[in-house]
Amino acid sequence: MTTLYVHHDQFLNHQTPIGHPERADRLRAIAKVLEDEAYDDLDRVEAPVAPVETALLAHPQSHIDHVVRSAPQTGLYQIDADTMMSPGTLEAARRAMGAAILAVDTVMTGKADNAFVAARPPGHHAERQRAMGFCFFNNAAIAAFHAVKEHGIERVAVVDFDVHHGNGTQDIFWDKPDFFYASTHQMPLYPGTGAANERGKDDAGNIVNAPLPPGAGSREFEAALTDRILPAVTAFAPDLLIISAGFDAHTRDPLANIELEEEDFAWATRALMDAVGKRANHRVVSLLEGGYDLQGLSQSVGAHIGRLMRG
Protein backbone atom coordinates (compact mmCIF):
# COMPACT_ATOMS: atom_id res chain seq x y z
CA MET A 1 0.00 0.00 0.00
CA THR A 2 1.14 3.56 -0.75
CA THR A 3 -0.02 6.15 1.77
CA LEU A 4 0.34 9.84 1.00
CA TYR A 5 1.10 12.15 3.93
CA VAL A 6 0.36 15.83 3.27
CA HIS A 7 1.79 18.47 5.60
CA HIS A 8 3.30 21.98 5.61
CA ASP A 9 5.06 24.20 8.13
CA GLN A 10 2.62 27.01 7.32
CA PHE A 11 -0.01 25.17 9.34
CA LEU A 12 2.04 26.10 12.41
CA ASN A 13 1.52 29.80 11.63
CA HIS A 14 -2.19 29.68 12.38
CA GLN A 15 -1.86 31.07 15.88
CA THR A 16 -4.34 30.81 18.74
CA PRO A 17 -4.21 32.29 22.26
CA ILE A 18 -2.10 30.70 24.98
CA GLY A 19 -4.12 27.88 26.51
CA HIS A 20 -6.29 27.37 23.42
CA PRO A 21 -6.66 23.63 22.72
CA GLU A 22 -6.33 23.92 18.92
CA ARG A 23 -2.66 24.86 18.85
CA ALA A 24 0.38 24.37 16.65
CA ASP A 25 1.90 21.88 19.10
CA ARG A 26 -0.66 19.35 17.87
CA LEU A 27 1.13 19.07 14.53
CA ARG A 28 4.56 19.08 16.17
CA ALA A 29 3.51 16.09 18.28
CA ILE A 30 2.28 14.22 15.21
CA ALA A 31 5.49 14.99 13.31
CA LYS A 32 7.54 13.63 16.20
CA VAL A 33 5.70 10.30 16.21
CA LEU A 34 6.11 9.98 12.46
CA GLU A 35 9.89 10.18 12.78
CA ASP A 36 9.83 6.49 13.76
CA GLU A 37 11.19 4.14 11.10
CA ALA A 38 7.80 2.43 10.94
CA TYR A 39 6.65 5.38 8.87
CA ASP A 40 9.63 5.58 6.52
CA ASP A 41 7.54 4.43 3.57
CA LEU A 42 5.09 7.32 3.80
CA ASP A 43 5.03 9.41 0.62
CA ARG A 44 5.47 12.84 2.22
CA VAL A 45 4.50 15.95 0.26
CA GLU A 46 3.89 19.59 1.12
CA ALA A 47 0.44 21.10 0.86
CA PRO A 48 -0.10 23.60 -1.97
CA VAL A 49 -1.93 26.89 -1.53
CA ALA A 50 -5.42 26.67 -2.97
CA PRO A 51 -7.05 29.79 -4.40
CA VAL A 52 -9.47 31.12 -1.84
CA GLU A 53 -12.21 30.69 -4.46
CA THR A 54 -11.81 26.93 -4.00
CA ALA A 55 -14.09 27.33 -0.99
CA LEU A 56 -16.96 28.09 -3.42
CA LEU A 57 -17.31 24.32 -3.80
CA ALA A 58 -18.98 24.28 -0.38
CA HIS A 59 -19.56 27.90 0.67
CA PRO A 60 -21.17 31.02 -0.83
CA GLN A 61 -19.09 34.03 -1.81
CA SER A 62 -20.47 35.96 1.16
CA HIS A 63 -18.91 33.47 3.59
CA ILE A 64 -15.54 33.59 1.83
CA ASP A 65 -15.62 37.40 1.84
CA HIS A 66 -16.34 37.41 5.57
CA VAL A 67 -13.39 35.13 6.34
CA VAL A 68 -11.04 37.12 4.11
CA ARG A 69 -12.14 40.44 5.60
CA SER A 70 -11.68 39.06 9.11
CA ALA A 71 -8.03 38.08 8.56
CA PRO A 72 -5.91 40.45 10.70
CA GLN A 73 -2.58 41.98 9.74
CA THR A 74 -1.43 41.81 13.36
CA GLY A 75 -2.73 40.24 16.55
CA LEU A 76 -5.79 38.02 16.73
CA TYR A 77 -9.32 38.49 15.44
CA GLN A 78 -12.12 36.64 17.20
CA ILE A 79 -14.74 35.10 14.89
CA ASP A 80 -16.59 33.64 17.87
CA ALA A 81 -15.73 32.62 21.42
CA ASP A 82 -13.61 29.66 20.22
CA THR A 83 -12.53 30.59 16.70
CA MET A 84 -9.57 32.92 16.19
CA MET A 85 -7.71 34.28 13.18
CA SER A 86 -4.06 35.36 13.20
CA PRO A 87 -2.01 36.84 10.34
CA GLY A 88 -1.08 33.30 9.26
CA THR A 89 -4.57 31.81 9.43
CA LEU A 90 -5.87 32.58 5.96
CA GLU A 91 -2.88 31.02 4.21
CA ALA A 92 -3.08 28.01 6.52
CA ALA A 93 -6.77 27.60 5.71
CA ARG A 94 -6.03 27.86 1.98
CA ARG A 95 -3.29 25.23 2.32
CA ALA A 96 -5.69 22.99 4.25
CA MET A 97 -8.06 23.13 1.28
CA GLY A 98 -5.15 22.59 -1.10
CA ALA A 99 -3.94 19.62 0.94
CA ALA A 100 -7.37 17.96 0.87
CA ILE A 101 -7.68 18.44 -2.88
CA LEU A 102 -4.15 17.17 -3.52
CA ALA A 103 -4.92 14.08 -1.45
CA VAL A 104 -8.11 13.43 -3.45
CA ASP A 105 -6.33 13.90 -6.78
CA THR A 106 -3.48 11.59 -5.78
CA VAL A 107 -5.77 8.82 -4.58
CA MET A 108 -8.26 9.13 -7.43
CA THR A 109 -5.51 8.90 -10.05
CA GLY A 110 -4.04 5.82 -8.39
CA LYS A 111 -0.74 7.43 -7.42
CA ALA A 112 -1.47 6.49 -3.81
CA ASP A 113 -3.87 4.00 -2.28
CA ASN A 114 -4.92 6.35 0.50
CA ALA A 115 -3.87 9.58 2.16
CA PHE A 116 -3.68 11.38 5.49
CA VAL A 117 -3.72 15.17 5.66
CA ALA A 118 -2.13 16.74 8.74
CA ALA A 119 -3.56 20.23 8.42
CA ARG A 120 -4.96 22.93 10.61
CA PRO A 121 -7.24 24.78 11.01
CA PRO A 122 -9.69 21.87 10.91
CA GLY A 123 -12.95 22.05 8.98
CA HIS A 124 -15.88 19.89 10.03
CA HIS A 125 -17.68 22.56 12.10
CA ALA A 126 -17.65 25.10 9.25
CA GLU A 127 -21.22 25.31 8.02
CA ARG A 128 -22.15 26.55 4.57
CA GLN A 129 -22.42 30.15 5.79
CA ARG A 130 -20.72 30.13 9.18
CA ALA A 131 -17.19 29.73 10.56
CA MET A 132 -17.23 28.20 14.04
CA GLY A 133 -15.66 25.61 16.32
CA PHE A 134 -12.04 26.38 15.30
CA CYS A 135 -13.06 25.94 11.60
CA PHE A 136 -13.25 28.36 8.66
CA PHE A 137 -13.71 26.29 5.50
CA ASN A 138 -15.11 22.76 5.42
CA ASN A 139 -12.20 20.77 4.00
CA ALA A 140 -14.06 17.44 3.89
CA ALA A 141 -17.02 18.84 1.96
CA ILE A 142 -14.73 20.75 -0.40
CA ALA A 143 -12.74 17.58 -1.07
CA ALA A 144 -15.93 15.61 -1.71
CA PHE A 145 -17.36 18.10 -4.18
CA HIS A 146 -13.98 18.37 -5.92
CA ALA A 147 -13.81 14.60 -6.33
CA VAL A 148 -17.18 14.52 -8.10
CA LYS A 149 -16.48 17.59 -10.22
CA GLU A 150 -12.99 16.67 -11.39
CA HIS A 151 -12.89 12.86 -11.34
CA GLY A 152 -16.26 11.89 -12.74
CA ILE A 153 -17.43 9.86 -9.76
CA GLU A 154 -20.99 9.89 -8.51
CA ARG A 155 -21.05 9.32 -4.76
CA VAL A 156 -18.80 10.35 -1.88
CA ALA A 157 -19.14 9.37 1.76
CA VAL A 158 -17.68 11.27 4.70
CA VAL A 159 -17.41 9.39 7.99
CA ASP A 160 -16.54 11.42 11.06
CA PHE A 161 -15.29 9.88 14.32
CA ASP A 162 -14.34 13.15 16.01
CA VAL A 163 -15.88 13.31 19.47
CA HIS A 164 -17.74 16.48 18.43
CA HIS A 165 -20.46 16.22 15.81
CA GLY A 166 -19.50 17.67 12.42
CA ASN A 167 -22.45 20.02 12.16
CA GLY A 168 -20.83 21.82 9.23
CA THR A 169 -20.53 18.78 6.99
CA GLN A 170 -24.05 17.71 7.90
CA ASP A 171 -25.36 21.19 7.06
CA ILE A 172 -23.63 21.22 3.67
CA PHE A 173 -24.71 17.67 2.71
CA TRP A 174 -28.22 17.89 4.18
CA ASP A 175 -30.07 18.31 0.87
CA LYS A 176 -27.56 16.49 -1.36
CA PRO A 177 -28.52 12.78 -1.52
CA ASP A 178 -25.44 11.82 -3.58
CA PHE A 179 -23.24 12.87 -0.65
CA PHE A 180 -23.34 10.85 2.56
CA TYR A 181 -22.32 11.94 6.07
CA ALA A 182 -22.09 9.66 9.11
CA SER A 183 -20.85 10.55 12.56
CA THR A 184 -20.25 8.92 15.89
CA HIS A 185 -19.77 11.51 18.64
CA GLN A 186 -20.51 12.29 22.26
CA MET A 187 -23.95 13.70 23.04
CA PRO A 188 -24.67 15.97 24.79
CA LEU A 189 -21.63 18.01 23.78
CA TYR A 190 -20.71 20.93 21.53
CA PRO A 191 -22.15 21.87 19.05
CA GLY A 192 -25.44 20.27 20.11
CA THR A 193 -26.35 18.70 16.76
CA GLY A 194 -26.14 15.07 15.65
CA ALA A 195 -29.24 13.39 17.07
CA ALA A 196 -30.06 9.98 15.64
CA ASN A 197 -33.23 11.34 14.01
CA GLU A 198 -31.30 13.87 11.89
CA ARG A 199 -31.33 11.99 8.56
CA GLY A 200 -31.17 14.57 5.78
CA LYS A 201 -33.78 16.54 3.85
CA ASP A 202 -37.13 14.74 3.69
CA ASP A 203 -35.66 11.96 5.84
CA ALA A 204 -33.46 10.92 2.89
CA GLY A 205 -31.08 8.80 4.96
CA ASN A 206 -27.88 10.30 3.54
CA ILE A 207 -27.17 11.56 7.08
CA VAL A 208 -26.52 8.91 9.76
CA ASN A 209 -25.74 9.85 13.35
CA ALA A 210 -24.74 7.44 16.10
CA PRO A 211 -24.40 9.55 19.27
CA LEU A 212 -22.63 8.10 22.30
CA PRO A 213 -23.24 8.98 25.96
CA PRO A 214 -20.48 10.40 28.17
CA GLY A 215 -18.33 7.59 29.51
CA ALA A 216 -18.79 5.32 26.49
CA GLY A 217 -15.76 3.23 25.57
CA SER A 218 -14.53 0.72 23.02
CA ARG A 219 -17.59 -1.53 23.18
CA GLU A 220 -20.08 1.27 22.56
CA PHE A 221 -17.91 2.85 19.86
CA GLU A 222 -17.55 -0.44 17.98
CA ALA A 223 -21.27 -1.07 18.27
CA ALA A 224 -22.07 2.38 16.85
CA LEU A 225 -19.93 1.69 13.81
CA THR A 226 -20.89 -1.96 13.38
CA ASP A 227 -24.63 -1.56 13.89
CA ARG A 228 -25.34 1.84 12.29
CA ILE A 229 -22.51 3.44 10.37
CA LEU A 230 -20.77 0.60 8.51
CA PRO A 231 -23.98 -0.93 7.11
CA ALA A 232 -25.10 2.52 5.94
CA VAL A 233 -21.75 3.21 4.28
CA THR A 234 -21.83 -0.16 2.54
CA ALA A 235 -25.40 0.41 1.34
CA PHE A 236 -24.54 3.89 0.04
CA ALA A 237 -21.69 2.33 -2.02
CA PRO A 238 -19.45 5.39 -2.35
CA ASP A 239 -16.80 5.83 -5.01
CA LEU A 240 -14.56 7.52 -2.42
CA LEU A 241 -14.47 7.61 1.38
CA ILE A 242 -13.31 10.71 3.23
CA ILE A 243 -12.65 10.36 6.95
CA SER A 244 -12.99 13.36 9.23
CA ALA A 245 -10.39 11.98 11.60
CA GLY A 246 -10.70 13.59 14.98
CA PHE A 247 -8.93 11.89 17.88
CA ASP A 248 -10.55 13.74 20.78
CA ALA A 249 -12.58 10.66 21.74
CA HIS A 250 -9.32 9.39 23.25
CA THR A 251 -9.56 8.80 27.00
CA ARG A 252 -6.82 11.37 27.67
CA ASP A 253 -8.54 14.21 25.81
CA PRO A 254 -9.59 17.17 27.98
CA LEU A 255 -12.59 18.34 25.93
CA ALA A 256 -14.86 15.29 26.15
CA ASN A 257 -15.69 12.14 28.09
CA ILE A 258 -15.35 9.20 25.69
CA GLU A 259 -12.89 6.51 26.75
CA LEU A 260 -11.15 5.29 23.56
CA GLU A 261 -7.55 4.18 23.14
CA GLU A 262 -5.38 4.40 20.04
CA GLU A 263 -6.19 0.78 19.12
CA ASP A 264 -9.84 1.78 18.71
CA PHE A 265 -8.92 4.23 15.97
CA ALA A 266 -6.84 1.59 14.20
CA TRP A 267 -9.81 -0.80 14.34
CA ALA A 268 -12.19 1.87 12.99
CA THR A 269 -9.77 2.69 10.17
CA ARG A 270 -9.61 -0.92 9.00
CA ALA A 271 -13.37 -1.36 9.34
CA LEU A 272 -14.04 1.72 7.22
CA MET A 273 -11.52 0.65 4.56
CA ASP A 274 -13.26 -2.71 4.34
CA ALA A 275 -16.70 -1.08 4.16
CA VAL A 276 -15.96 0.89 0.99
CA GLY A 277 -14.74 -2.28 -0.67
CA LYS A 278 -14.51 -2.94 -4.38
CA ARG A 279 -16.70 -0.10 -5.66
CA ALA A 280 -14.33 2.52 -4.23
CA ASN A 281 -11.25 0.33 -4.71
CA HIS A 282 -10.67 0.97 -0.98
CA ARG A 283 -9.91 4.64 -1.77
CA VAL A 284 -9.67 6.62 1.46
CA VAL A 285 -8.67 10.23 2.14
CA SER A 286 -8.33 11.05 5.85
CA LEU A 287 -8.33 14.63 7.12
CA LEU A 288 -7.21 15.65 10.61
CA GLU A 289 -9.94 17.27 12.70
CA GLY A 290 -9.74 17.37 16.52
CA GLY A 291 -7.59 15.82 19.22
CA TYR A 292 -6.20 18.02 21.97
CA ASP A 293 -4.15 15.89 24.35
CA LEU A 294 -0.79 15.73 22.62
CA GLN A 295 0.07 12.19 23.70
CA GLY A 296 -3.36 10.78 22.94
CA LEU A 297 -3.46 12.62 19.61
CA SER A 298 -0.02 11.63 18.38
CA GLN A 299 -0.33 7.97 19.39
CA SER A 300 -3.78 7.74 17.83
CA VAL A 301 -2.66 9.36 14.58
CA GLY A 302 0.27 6.94 14.49
CA ALA A 303 -2.09 3.99 14.88
CA HIS A 304 -4.46 5.40 12.23
CA ILE A 305 -1.70 6.01 9.68
CA GLY A 306 -0.12 2.65 10.43
CA ARG A 307 -3.43 0.98 9.60
CA LEU A 308 -3.74 3.00 6.36
CA MET A 309 -0.24 1.88 5.39
CA ARG A 310 -1.00 -1.79 5.98
CA GLY A 311 -4.32 -1.70 4.15
HELIX and SHEET records of a PDB file:
HELIX    1   1 ASP A    9  ASN A   13  5                                   5    
HELIX    2   2 ASP A   25  VAL A   33  1                                   9    
HELIX    3   3 GLU A   37  TYR A   39  5                                   3    
HELIX    4   4 VAL A   52  LEU A   57  5                                   6    
HELIX    5   5 GLN A   61  SER A   70  1                                  10    
HELIX    6   6 THR A   89  MET A  108  1                                  20    
HELIX    7   7 ASN A  139  HIS A  151  1                                  13    
HELIX    8   8 ASN A  167  PHE A  173  1                                   7    
HELIX    9   9 LYS A  201  ASP A  203  5                                   3    
HELIX   10  10 SER A  218  ALA A  224  1                                   7    
HELIX   11  11 LEU A  225  ILE A  229  3                                   5    
HELIX   12  12 LEU A  230  PHE A  236  1                                   7    
HELIX   13  13 GLU A  262  VAL A  276  1                                  15    
HELIX   14  14 LEU A  294  ARG A  310  1                                  17    
SHEET    1   A 8 ASP A  43  GLU A  46  0                                        
SHEET    2   A 8 THR A   3  HIS A   7  1                                        
SHEET    3   A 8 ASN A 114  VAL A 117  1                                        
SHEET    4   A 8 VAL A 284  LEU A 288  1                                        
SHEET    5   A 8 LEU A 240  ALA A 245  1                                        
SHEET    6   A 8 VAL A 156  ASP A 160  1                                        
SHEET    7   A 8 PHE A 179  GLN A 186  1                                        
SHEET    8   A 8 ILE A 207  LEU A 212  1                                        
SHEET    1   B 2 TYR A  77  GLN A  78  0                                        
SHEET    2   B 2 MET A  84  MET A  85 -1                                        
END                                                                             
